[in-house]
Amino acid sequence: MREETLVKGKAFLAATAIVAVGGLAVTSSVGARADADTKVTIKAPGGDVYGYVKSSKPKRCADDRKVKVYRQKGGAQGGGDDIKIGTDNASRNGDRYQWSIGQPGVSGKKIYARAGKIPGCKADNSPTIRAG
């Protein structure tokens, strides 16, 4: 009888361990869900600054996404002395999500756009361009 109880106890412990490990695997795979990629573009023909936000999850990561535009002061983006020159939220324009800050008076200056990280979506900086 004692041997039978011991076997049942070991079987119960083994089953409990399997359930616990399975629960951890499910929890960690849900928690490790990757953020969607984001891509920000910028153009400035004739001084009119605009661009697009693109993503594999456009409703979540592009629609109404805040974009900040900076004048690059140093040799690289984000050097600490870059100047924010405008902000807009991307809105649907046909099959794309466009943002625009108009003509901020930066002709001939180096500028770039940034969409910061939001829940479920990665951040991105556009390439630096020289405003036209």
Backbone as ProteinMPNN parsed JSONL, in Angstrom:
{"seq_chain_A": "MREETLVKGKAFLAATAIVAVGGLAVTSSVGARADADTKVTIKAPGGDVYGYVKSSKPKRCADDRKVKVYRQKGGAQGGGDDIKIGTDNASRNGDRYQWSIGQPGVSGKKIYARAGKIPGCKADNSPTIRAG", "coords_chain_A": {"N_chain_A": [[0.82, -1.185, 0.0], [1.903, 1.235, 0.841], [3.879, 1.536, -1.089], [2.321, 1.835, -3.403], [1.08, 4.322, -2.905], [3.331, 5.941, -2.918], [4.141, 5.731, -5.623], [1.899, 6.867, -6.887], [2.13, 9.475, -5.871], [4.578, 10.315, -7.016], [3.857, 10.259, -9.705], [1.922, 12.237, -9.721], [3.498, 14.499, -9.058], [5.195, 14.572, -11.3], [3.335, 15.07, -13.36], [2.414, 17.587, -12.542], [4.761, 19.104, -12.815], [5.132, 18.974, -15.595], [2.88, 20.395, -16.518], [3.43, 22.915, -15.393], [5.849, 23.65, -16.682], [4.958, 23.693, -19.339], [3.132, 25.813, -19.159], [4.878, 27.956, -18.646], [6.279, 28.038, -21.07], [4.273, 28.848, -22.871], [3.61, 31.353, -21.791], [6.082, 32.737, -22.078], [6.374, 32.786, -24.866], [4.269, 34.401, -25.635], [4.924, 36.804, -24.349], [7.24, 37.453, -25.687], [6.632, 38.507, -28.132], [7.403, 40.064, -31.157], [8.067, 43.491, -31.986], [6.508, 45.377, -34.604], [8.066, 46.308, -37.673], [8.98, 49.657, -38.626], [9.077, 52.225, -41.045], [10.339, 55.313, -41.999], [10.104, 57.947, -44.274], [11.513, 60.824, -45.993], [11.164, 63.888, -47.775], [12.031, 66.9, -49.497], [11.388, 68.843, -51.624], [11.876, 71.978, -53.077], [11.696, 73.127, -50.573], [9.385, 72.309, -49.262], [8.504, 70.169, -46.809], [7.965, 66.771, -46.368], [6.768, 63.368, -45.967], [6.526, 59.771, -45.612], [5.067, 57.179, -43.559], [5.666, 53.84, -43.125], [4.693, 50.422, -42.627], [4.497, 46.942, -41.701], [2.299, 46.544, -40.254], [0.148, 48.621, -40.77], [-2.223, 49.947, -39.725], [-1.812, 49.943, -36.978], [0.827, 50.919, -36.675], [1.374, 53.019, -38.482], [-0.839, 54.704, -39.08], [-1.909, 57.761, -37.893], [0.512, 58.189, -36.641], [2.981, 59.832, -34.797], [5.347, 62.06, -36.099], [8.481, 63.523, -35.943], [10.456, 66.208, -37.105], [13.802, 67.028, -37.666], [16.497, 69.402, -37.723], [19.65, 68.66, -38.636], [22.545, 69.181, -36.865], [25.216, 68.343, -36.426], [27.633, 65.889, -37.585], [26.248, 63.513, -37.506], [23.046, 61.952, -36.95], [21.0, 62.779, -34.113], [22.874, 63.881, -32.353], [22.585, 65.38, -30.079], [22.536, 68.111, -30.318], [20.787, 68.612, -32.33], [18.037, 70.266, -33.903], [14.623, 70.467, -33.304], [12.287, 70.958, -35.808], [9.692, 70.694, -36.578], [6.498, 68.963, -36.265], [4.232, 66.346, -37.045], [1.304, 64.295, -37.49], [0.963, 61.221, -39.112], [-1.298, 60.616, -41.757], [-3.821, 58.834, -43.572], [-3.36, 58.679, -47.042], [-4.556, 57.883, -49.836], [-3.244, 54.791, -50.512], [-1.229, 55.043, -48.699], [0.478, 56.384, -45.766], [0.811, 59.598, -44.95], [2.802, 62.377, -43.849], [3.348, 65.874, -43.135], [5.095, 68.952, -42.832], [5.008, 71.351, -44.047], [6.568, 74.378, -45.182], [9.272, 74.969, -43.545], [11.409, 76.747, -43.714], [14.065, 75.748, -44.162], [15.744, 75.455, -46.321], [18.488, 74.13, -48.053], [19.612, 73.075, -45.761], [20.58, 70.299, -43.608], [18.34, 67.732, -42.894], [16.151, 65.448, -41.093], [13.678, 62.879, -40.41], [11.82, 61.485, -37.664], [10.161, 58.737, -36.227], [9.134, 57.83, -33.198], [9.439, 55.029, -30.876], [6.538, 53.14, -30.252], [4.019, 51.303, -28.399], [4.192, 48.008, -29.555], [5.345, 48.697, -31.975], [8.303, 49.437, -33.772], [10.819, 52.046, -33.577], [11.97, 54.543, -35.974], [14.329, 56.313, -37.97], [14.475, 58.549, -40.69], [16.63, 58.673, -43.602], [19.211, 61.211, -43.595], [18.687, 64.191, -45.352], [19.358, 66.883, -47.69], [17.596, 69.772, -47.594], [15.597, 71.067, -50.25]], "CA_chain_A": [[0.0, 0.0, 0.0], [2.785, 2.397, 0.914], [4.531, 1.624, -2.388], [1.311, 2.348, -4.339], [0.928, 5.747, -2.595], [4.555, 6.592, -3.361], [4.075, 5.784, -7.085], [0.889, 7.871, -7.23], [2.702, 10.781, -5.52], [5.582, 10.642, -8.033], [3.127, 10.529, -10.947], [1.301, 13.555, -9.547], [4.567, 15.509, -9.147], [5.638, 14.636, -12.697], [2.277, 15.736, -14.118], [2.424, 18.989, -12.136], [5.947, 19.718, -13.425], [4.876, 19.115, -17.031], [1.917, 21.494, -16.677], [4.113, 24.16, -15.044], [6.785, 23.97, -17.765], [4.139, 24.063, -20.496], [2.601, 27.152, -18.902], [5.974, 28.92, -18.823], [6.572, 28.149, -22.496], [3.213, 29.651, -23.478], [3.755, 32.719, -21.299], [7.252, 33.399, -22.648], [6.186, 33.038, -26.288], [3.365, 35.544, -25.755], [5.656, 37.984, -23.918], [8.348, 37.73, -26.586], [6.122, 38.914, -29.435], [8.273, 41.111, -31.709], [7.459, 44.728, -32.469], [6.461, 45.502, -36.062], [8.996, 47.271, -38.261], [8.471, 50.954, -39.061], [9.997, 52.917, -41.951], [9.976, 56.712, -42.195], [10.784, 58.587, -45.4], [11.458, 62.287, -45.987], [11.45, 64.599, -49.027], [11.946, 68.353, -49.29], [11.568, 69.588, -52.873], [11.449, 73.374, -52.989], [11.517, 73.536, -49.183], [8.18, 71.701, -48.69], [9.0, 68.968, -46.139], [6.935, 65.759, -46.142], [7.229, 61.997, -46.126], [5.566, 58.695, -45.369], [5.341, 56.16, -42.549], [5.293, 52.537, -43.664], [4.837, 49.327, -41.677], [3.765, 45.711, -42.01], [1.039, 46.702, -39.522], [-0.108, 50.055, -40.97], [-3.255, 50.499, -38.83], [-1.238, 50.103, -35.645], [2.132, 51.58, -36.632], [1.515, 54.164, -39.389], [-1.998, 55.593, -38.98], [-1.857, 58.744, -36.801], [1.832, 58.082, -35.99], [3.66, 61.119, -34.631], [6.651, 62.173, -36.75], [9.191, 64.765, -35.63], [11.477, 66.528, -38.096], [14.931, 67.701, -37.037], [17.616, 69.951, -38.483], [20.847, 67.999, -38.135], [23.608, 70.166, -36.648], [26.541, 67.732, -36.518], [27.873, 64.933, -38.657], [25.373, 62.338, -37.379], [21.74, 62.2, -36.333], [20.859, 62.589, -32.675], [24.08, 64.279, -31.641], [22.258, 66.163, -28.896], [22.334, 69.517, -30.647], [19.832, 68.718, -33.438], [16.937, 71.173, -33.572], [13.312, 70.032, -33.801], [11.72, 72.05, -36.616], [8.264, 70.483, -36.812], [5.874, 67.695, -35.886], [2.935, 66.064, -37.656], [0.844, 62.914, -37.382], [0.709, 60.642, -40.425], [-2.695, 60.29, -42.045], [-3.979, 58.049, -44.802], [-3.423, 59.396, -48.311], [-4.63, 56.749, -50.766], [-2.821, 53.552, -49.855], [-0.053, 55.35, -47.881], [0.27, 57.269, -44.617], [1.68, 60.739, -45.215], [2.93, 63.481, -42.9], [3.888, 67.073, -43.787], [5.24, 70.121, -41.955], [4.991, 72.569, -44.862], [7.849, 74.986, -45.536], [9.808, 75.529, -42.305], [12.554, 77.63, -43.932], [15.327, 75.03, -43.958], [16.381, 75.208, -47.619], [19.934, 73.961, -48.01], [20.021, 72.505, -44.469], [20.428, 68.858, -43.448], [17.166, 67.417, -42.077], [15.695, 64.053, -41.061], [12.421, 62.659, -39.687], [11.865, 60.379, -36.699], [8.957, 58.206, -35.584], [9.598, 57.15, -31.989], [8.848, 53.727, -30.548], [5.246, 53.083, -29.574], [3.748, 49.894, -28.093], [3.989, 47.108, -30.684], [5.963, 49.222, -33.201], [9.67, 49.92, -33.632], [11.135, 53.422, -33.97], [12.812, 54.648, -37.168], [14.76, 57.614, -38.482], [14.696, 58.592, -42.131], [17.987, 59.129, -43.919], [19.376, 62.668, -43.609], [18.705, 64.771, -46.696], [19.543, 68.329, -47.738], [16.325, 70.341, -48.057], [15.708, 71.776, -51.522]], "C_chain_A": [[0.87, 1.257, 0.0], [3.469, 2.61, -0.43], [3.583, 2.215, -3.431], [1.115, 3.854, -4.14], [2.134, 6.524, -3.098], [4.56, 6.743, -4.884], [3.064, 6.839, -7.528], [1.405, 9.277, -6.955], [3.719, 11.234, -6.549], [4.899, 10.983, -9.357], [2.475, 11.908, -10.887], [2.339, 14.665, -9.689], [5.051, 15.668, -10.585], [4.617, 15.375, -13.549], [2.24, 17.233, -13.799], [3.6, 19.72, -12.775], [5.733, 19.943, -14.919], [3.924, 20.276, -17.299], [2.604, 22.833, -16.42], [5.062, 24.58, -16.16], [6.024, 24.382, -19.019], [3.565, 25.454, -20.346], [3.657, 28.221, -19.08], [6.289, 29.112, -20.299], [5.529, 29.016, -23.199], [3.353, 31.11, -23.067], [4.935, 33.418, -21.954], [7.079, 33.641, -24.135], [5.228, 34.202, -26.515], [4.115, 36.829, -25.405], [6.749, 38.388, -24.885], [7.888, 38.163, -27.978], [6.936, 40.116, -29.931], [7.465, 42.322, -32.142], [7.516, 44.755, -33.99], [7.472, 46.549, -36.53], [8.266, 48.542, -38.665], [9.511, 51.557, -39.989], [9.469, 54.322, -42.171], [10.778, 57.249, -43.369], [10.656, 60.099, -45.272], [11.836, 62.822, -47.368], [11.322, 66.087, -48.734], [12.188, 69.112, -50.59], [11.06, 71.023, -52.718], [11.177, 73.846, -51.567], [10.268, 72.981, -48.517], [8.56, 70.336, -48.126], [7.842, 68.009, -45.844], [7.547, 64.379, -46.293], [6.126, 61.021, -45.785], [6.027, 57.816, -44.213], [4.811, 54.852, -43.117], [5.522, 51.476, -42.597], [4.082, 48.104, -42.184], [2.429, 45.694, -41.272], [0.629, 48.172, -39.6], [-1.159, 50.656, -40.045], [-2.675, 50.811, -37.461], [-0.034, 51.047, -35.649], [2.281, 52.801, -37.535], [0.379, 55.175, -39.23], [-1.906, 56.458, -37.719], [-0.536, 58.687, -36.019], [2.507, 59.443, -35.959], [5.049, 61.062, -35.26], [7.234, 63.535, -36.383], [10.285, 64.966, -36.668], [12.546, 67.377, -37.417], [15.88, 68.278, -38.076], [18.865, 69.373, -37.843], [21.985, 69.007, -38.043], [25.003, 69.571, -36.846], [26.645, 66.776, -37.688], [26.966, 63.715, -38.62], [24.066, 62.732, -36.703], [21.808, 61.995, -34.827], [22.082, 62.955, -31.868], [23.821, 65.12, -30.402], [22.021, 67.63, -29.19], [21.411, 69.707, -31.862], [18.624, 69.537, -32.976], [15.636, 70.64, -34.161], [12.685, 71.203, -34.542], [10.233, 71.858, -36.909], [7.808, 69.1, -36.427], [4.553, 67.558, -36.63], [2.584, 64.615, -37.374], [0.511, 62.423, -38.781], [-0.775, 60.328, -40.58], [-2.774, 59.608, -43.405], [-4.146, 58.968, -46.006], [-3.39, 58.322, -49.396], [-4.267, 55.481, -50.024], [-1.575, 53.762, -48.98], [-0.434, 56.282, -46.731], [1.3, 58.391, -44.693], [1.677, 61.726, -44.047], [3.54, 64.662, -43.656], [4.011, 68.187, -42.758], [5.31, 71.42, -42.759], [6.391, 73.06, -45.189], [8.448, 75.681, -44.308], [11.045, 76.42, -42.471], [13.899, 76.973, -43.697], [16.041, 74.708, -45.279], [17.898, 75.164, -47.487], [20.455, 73.33, -46.731], [19.808, 70.993, -44.46], [19.274, 68.598, -42.485], [16.879, 65.914, -42.112], [14.408, 63.977, -40.245], [12.583, 61.455, -38.761], [10.465, 60.034, -36.213], [9.458, 57.402, -34.398], [8.9, 55.82, -31.787], [7.512, 53.933, -29.849], [4.955, 51.612, -29.299], [3.435, 49.075, -29.35], [4.675, 47.528, -31.968], [7.358, 49.77, -32.917], [9.772, 51.387, -34.035], [11.927, 53.388, -35.28], [13.154, 56.106, -37.434], [14.891, 57.499, -39.99], [16.18, 58.858, -42.387], [18.029, 60.665, -43.818], [19.42, 63.115, -45.07], [19.028, 66.26, -46.579], [18.262, 68.898, -48.345], [16.551, 71.185, -49.311], [15.19, 73.186, -51.475]], "O_chain_A": [[0.612, 2.21, -0.735], [3.624, 3.75, -0.868], [4.009, 3.019, -4.261], [0.995, 4.587, -5.121], [1.996, 7.623, -3.635], [4.951, 7.797, -5.386], [3.339, 7.617, -8.441], [1.14, 10.187, -7.739], [3.736, 12.406, -6.925], [5.326, 11.904, -10.054], [2.474, 12.651, -11.868], [2.09, 15.663, -10.366], [5.29, 16.788, -11.036], [4.986, 16.214, -14.37], [2.053, 18.053, -14.698], [3.441, 20.852, -13.233], [6.111, 20.987, -15.45], [4.151, 21.059, -18.222], [2.379, 23.79, -17.16], [5.078, 25.749, -16.546], [6.419, 25.335, -19.691], [3.516, 26.206, -21.319], [3.365, 29.292, -19.612], [6.54, 30.235, -20.735], [5.884, 29.839, -24.042], [3.228, 32.005, -23.903], [4.814, 34.577, -22.351], [7.601, 34.635, -24.639], [5.368, 34.921, -27.504], [3.959, 37.839, -26.092], [7.152, 39.551, -24.906], [8.692, 38.181, -28.91], [7.13, 41.078, -29.189], [6.331, 42.199, -32.605], [8.449, 44.227, -34.595], [7.697, 47.553, -35.853], [7.083, 48.511, -39.003], [10.709, 51.415, -39.746], [8.295, 54.509, -42.491], [11.987, 57.034, -43.454], [9.803, 60.599, -44.538], [12.713, 62.28, -48.039], [10.591, 66.487, -47.828], [13.097, 69.939, -50.659], [9.933, 71.241, -52.274], [10.5, 74.855, -51.369], [10.097, 73.161, -47.311], [8.905, 69.433, -48.888], [6.874, 68.367, -45.173], [8.701, 64.239, -46.697], [4.954, 61.384, -45.682], [7.219, 57.722, -43.924], [3.657, 54.765, -43.536], [6.423, 51.601, -41.767], [3.155, 48.214, -42.987], [1.532, 44.925, -41.618], [0.746, 48.897, -38.612], [-0.992, 51.797, -39.613], [-3.01, 51.829, -36.855], [0.117, 51.871, -34.748], [3.236, 53.559, -37.368], [0.622, 56.382, -39.244], [-1.834, 55.934, -36.608], [-0.484, 59.097, -34.859], [2.593, 60.125, -36.981], [5.827, 60.146, -34.995], [6.566, 64.563, -36.497], [10.96, 64.016, -37.063], [12.238, 68.321, -36.688], [16.05, 67.724, -39.162], [19.111, 69.569, -36.653], [22.348, 69.622, -39.045], [25.883, 70.242, -37.385], [25.87, 66.834, -38.643], [26.911, 62.957, -39.589], [24.0, 63.723, -35.977], [22.562, 61.159, -34.328], [22.305, 62.389, -30.798], [24.771, 65.534, -29.738], [21.377, 68.325, -28.404], [21.267, 70.821, -32.366], [18.244, 69.499, -31.805], [15.546, 70.391, -35.363], [12.558, 72.299, -33.997], [9.584, 72.764, -37.432], [8.612, 68.18, -36.278], [3.839, 68.542, -36.824], [3.455, 63.804, -37.058], [-0.147, 63.124, -39.55], [-1.421, 59.838, -39.653], [-1.91, 59.785, -44.264], [-4.952, 59.898, -45.998], [-2.315, 57.901, -49.823], [-4.9, 55.132, -49.027], [-0.937, 52.795, -48.565], [-1.51, 56.881, -46.72], [2.499, 58.166, -44.526], [0.673, 61.884, -43.353], [4.174, 64.476, -44.695], [3.135, 68.352, -41.909], [5.636, 72.472, -42.21], [7.293, 72.263, -45.442], [8.163, 76.852, -44.059], [11.662, 76.808, -41.48], [14.786, 77.578, -43.094], [16.853, 73.785, -45.335], [18.509, 76.048, -46.886], [21.655, 73.072, -46.631], [18.974, 70.467, -45.196], [19.228, 69.168, -41.394], [17.301, 65.205, -43.026], [14.087, 64.891, -39.485], [13.363, 60.541, -39.027], [9.686, 60.91, -35.839], [10.139, 56.392, -34.58], [7.9, 55.521, -32.44], [7.375, 54.786, -28.972], [5.583, 50.747, -29.909], [2.527, 49.411, -30.11], [4.606, 46.805, -32.962], [7.565, 50.484, -31.935], [8.913, 51.904, -34.749], [12.481, 52.355, -35.656], [12.365, 57.009, -37.155], [15.357, 56.484, -40.508], [16.905, 59.232, -41.465], [17.0, 61.329, -43.943], [20.091, 62.508, -45.905], [18.976, 66.826, -45.487], [17.887, 68.553, -49.466], [17.54, 71.91, -49.427], [15.227, 73.891, -52.483]]}, "name": "protein", "num_of_chains": 1, "seq": "MREETLVKGKAFLAATAIVAVGGLAVTSSVGARADADTKVTIKAPGGDVYGYVKSSKPKRCADDRKVKVYRQKGGAQGGGDDIKIGTDNASRNGDRYQWSIGQPGVSGKKIYARAGKIPGCKADNSPTIRAG"}
